[in-house]
């Protein structure tokens, strides 16, 4: 695999090489079946086993307690932004509260407001989404239908450092860009959802973990494809699910379990990778976007003294096999996404380049 570059893309993102190699070996024909995972029926015994095993692996990795259901959907987080208020806000007679910490939180509340009363309990726009709320800042509605957060904002690079507590209403979390990167207290949430193409797989599947009593709120008149209860009742098989994408998530869960040693070990790896880059950011030449107490372990965002230097940084980085480092247009600068599958060696290469670039241009 010596011809692979260091891919710092925010998503679809780098995948573990052992997962790619196993998928490659089994791509033409699954062992003993003579059929590719791209061809096999979602009603086959093989896929039934993959589906059940993937749920079991997620349950073990995340220590999901009893009373929760796992469902695999399509449409990414953007569909969830509408589906969640359709299922849990519409008809409740209550508002939902949204803690808006960046671009994805903005998108989520805008879609929710099309379905019912969705309040912005806190918005980090005044600080250019460089921080998260302090205790007591969000103006929460007593007995809200739910409180929605984005645990890691991919674009701005801010991340809740621990499971947050926002009142007693069910907490709904878009965990897309940090899912499976660290342990989570699932019991604290009414729902956790994540599109897979950051840490948990490839584009095309969204993992939803829902507390069963929360599911009881779903109204009876929703279109079936937008009804969480129907999706859970049919075990993700109401329509043809993204078979290959779920298979890749299965392989990643096995990699996390057997080769990494679980999410505590994965979190240790991720902290070390982030530490190396933030040390370079704090050198005095670079300028981090996120405030230090809110920095993401997944998406390291920073600026250089000028846009010209930022363009030169991205261009010269590619000569060192460091790709996809340009920041999002709304923030600018540089963004290094260092998800689970980005090896420490790749981060060390980027750190060395950052040090060298600073010495040449500082």
N, C-alpha and C positions, 0 to 999 in steps of 0.2 A: 504493500500500500504506500510505497515511497513517493508516488506521484500525487498524493492527496495534499491539498493546501490546508492551511488553518482557516476554517470557515467560521467567522464571527457573526454570521447572519442572525437577525432577530427572529427569523422563522419564515418558511420552513428552515429548520436549524440542523446543525451537525448531529449525526447519529453515531452510536457506539460502533466501532469497527467490527467487533464480534457479532453484533446483530446484523450488520450488512452482509457479513460473510456467510452467516447461516441462511439468511434470506436468499442470497445468491445461490448457495448450494441447493436449496429447495425450490428455486423459482420455476424450473422447468417441470419438475415432478416431485411431489411430496413423497417421502419414503414409504414404500409399500402401497401407495395409492395410484401412482402414475398420472396424477393430475396436479396442475399448478395451483398454488394458493390464490392466484389471480382468476382461476377458472372454476374452482370448486363451489358447490352449492352451499348456500347458507343454511340449508336444511340437512346437510350431511352430518353423519356421526362425528367426523373429524372437527367440523366447526362447532358443533354443540360442545365438544370437549374443550376447544380453544376458548369459547365464550365462558364456560363455567370455570375453567382454570384461571383465566384472566381476572375474573371477579374475585376468586379466592386469593390470588396473588396480591391484588390491590387491597383486599381486606387485611391481609397479613402485613404488608408493607406499611400501611397507614393506621394499623390497629383500629379499624372501623368497628365500633361496637354493634351489638345487636340492635335491631330496630331501624336499620338503614337499608336502602336499596341502591344498586348500581345499575345505571343504564347507559348504553352507548348510542349517541345520536349523531346527526349530521348537521351541517349549517354553521359550525363554529360558534364562537362567542356572540357574533352578531345576531344569530337567530335566538340565542338565549336572552339577549337584551329585550326581545319582544315576548318570547315564550314565558319567561318568568313572571312578568306582570300580568300576562293573560291568565296564567294559572293561579297566581297567589295574590294579586291585587284586585283584579276585576271582581266586582260584586261584593267585596268585603265591607264596603262602607268606611274603610279606613285608608289613610294615606300610607305610602311606603316612603322610607327615608333613604337617601343616597349620600354617601360620603364620597365626594368627587376629588380624587387625588391625581388625576391626569387625563390623558386623551380617552382612554377606554372607559373610565368612569363617566366622562362627559357623554360619550356615545350611549352608554347604558341608560342614563337618566333621560336623555332626549327620547329614546324609544319608549321608555316606561310612561312618560307623560302623554303618549298617544293612547294609552290603555286606561289611565286613571290618574288620581292625584299622587304625584311623586314629588316629594320635597327634596330640595338640596339642603341637607342638614349641615354640610360643611363643604367649602369649595376652596381649593388651594390656588386658584387662579391669580390672586393678588401677589403671590410669591412665585409666579411662573411655575407652579407645580414642582417646587424644589423641596418641599417638606410635606410631612403628614400632620394631622391634627394632634394637638396636645390634649391631655385628659380634660374633659369638660367643654372643649370648643364646639363639637358638633351639637346643634340644636335639635335634639331628638324629640320625636312625637311620642307621647305616652301611648303604649299599646298600638304601635304601628303595625301594619300588615307584615312588614319585614324591614330589615336594615341591610342595604347592599353596599359592599366594599369591593375594591380591586386590590388584592393583596400585594401585587407587584405591577407597577406601571412600566411596561416595556420601553416606551418612548422617552419618558422623563428619567427613568432609573431610580425611582423611589420605591421602597418596600417596607411593609410592616415587619418589624424585627421579631415579633412574637404574635401569637393569636390575639387579636384585639377584642376588647369587651365594649359593646355599645348597647347598653340597656338590656331589657329582658325580652325584646322582640326577637323573632327568629333572624339569625344572621345568615345572609346569603353572600357567598364569596366567589368572585371571578378570580380563580387561581391559575389562569392559563399559563402565565410565563414563569411560574415557580413550582408548579405541580410536580410532586415526587422529588423535589430538590432537598427536602428536609422533613422531619417529623411534624405532624399537625395534630392538634387535639380535635378530632372530628366531632366529638360529642358537643362541642361549643357551637356547632353550625346547624342550621336547618337545611342548608344546601351548599355544596361546593361543586363548581363546574370548571372545566378546563378543556380548551381545544388542545389537541395532542401534539401539535407540530413544534413545540418548544423543547420539552423534556420527555414526553410520554409517547412519541411516535411520529407519524407523518400526517400531513394535512388530510382531512376527510372524516375524522372521527372526533367527537367531543365526549368526554367522560363526565357524567353527572352522578353525584352521590347525594341522595335525598333522604331526609329523616321521614319515616313512614307516617308519623302523625301530621307532619307538614303536608304530606301528599293528600291527606283527607280534605284539605281546603279546596282542591281543584274543582271548578264548576263542571256541571254535567253537559254543557252545551258547546264545548270546544270542538273544533275540527280534530279528528282522531290523531292526525300527524302532529298536532300541536298540544296534545294532551299527555302530560307526564304520567298520569295514572295508567293510561292505555299503553304507553311505551313500557312501563314497568310490568304491567300485567302480561304483556306479550314478550317479555324478556328480550327486548331490543330487536325482536323479529317480526314486528307488525308489517314492515316492508323489508326489502332487501337491505341489510346493513352493509357498511363498508368492510367487507370480509378481510381484505388484505391489510387494511389499516389497523383493525383490531388484532390481527395476527402479529403485526409489528409491535403493537403495545404489549402483547403477551411476551414477546422476546425481550423487550426492554425491561419488563418487570422481572423476568428471570435473570437478566444481566445485573440489575440492581441487587437482587437477592443473593445470587451465587458468586458474582465476581466483585461486586462493590462491598457487600456485607450489610446492606440495609440502608435506611434513610439517615440514620445517625452518622454513619460513615460517609455517606454522600454529602451531608451537610458540612462535615469537617473538610472534605476535599474542596467544596465550593467556597468555604470561608478562606482557605489558603489561597485559592486562585484570585479571589477578590482582593485579598490583602496585598498581594503582589502588585496589582494594578493601581489600587488606591494609594499605595506608597509613592508610585511614580506620579500620579495625579497631584499629590501634595508636595511635589518637589519645588514648586514655586514658578514653574514655567507654564504648566497646565492649570486649568481652572475647572473644578468639578461642578456639575450642574446641581446635583442633589446635595442637600445639607448633610454633613457627616453622620448625624444620628439616624438618618432615614435612607442611607445609601443601599442600593440594591446589590445583592450577591449574584444577580443574574445578568443585569444590563448596566455596564459601567459607562456613564455618559460624562463627557468633558469637552471643554473648548480649548483652543489655542489662542495666542495673542492676536491673530488676525485670520480672516477667512482665506487669505492666500496661503498661509502656513498650514491651514487645515486641508486645503486641496493638495498641497505638496505632501503632507503626512499620508493621506490616503493613497496617493499615487506611488510614493516611495515604499509604502508598506507592502504593496502588491509585489514589488521586486523581491521582498523577503518572504513571499508566499503567505502573506497576511491579508485576507480578503474580507469584504463586506463590513468595513469599519466606518463608513459614512453615516453620520447621525441623521435622524429624522428631520425633515424640513422645518417642522414646528419648533425644534430645539436647536438644530444646527450642530456644528462641531463633529465630534466623534462618538460612536457608540460601539463598545465591544460587548457582545452577548456571549457570556461564558457559561452556557448551560451545562447540564450534567455531563454530556458526552464530549465537551471540549477538554482534551487532556491537559494536565499540568504543564507538559512540555510546550504545548502551543501557547499557553499564557506566559511562560517564561520567555519564549521567543518574542512575543509582543512587548513584554516588559523591557527586554534588552533593546529592542528597536526604539521604544519610547525614550529610554535613557540616552541612546546615541543621538536621536533626533533633537533632544533638548540640548545636548552639548554642542551640536552643530549650529543650532539656531537660537539658542537662548542668549 
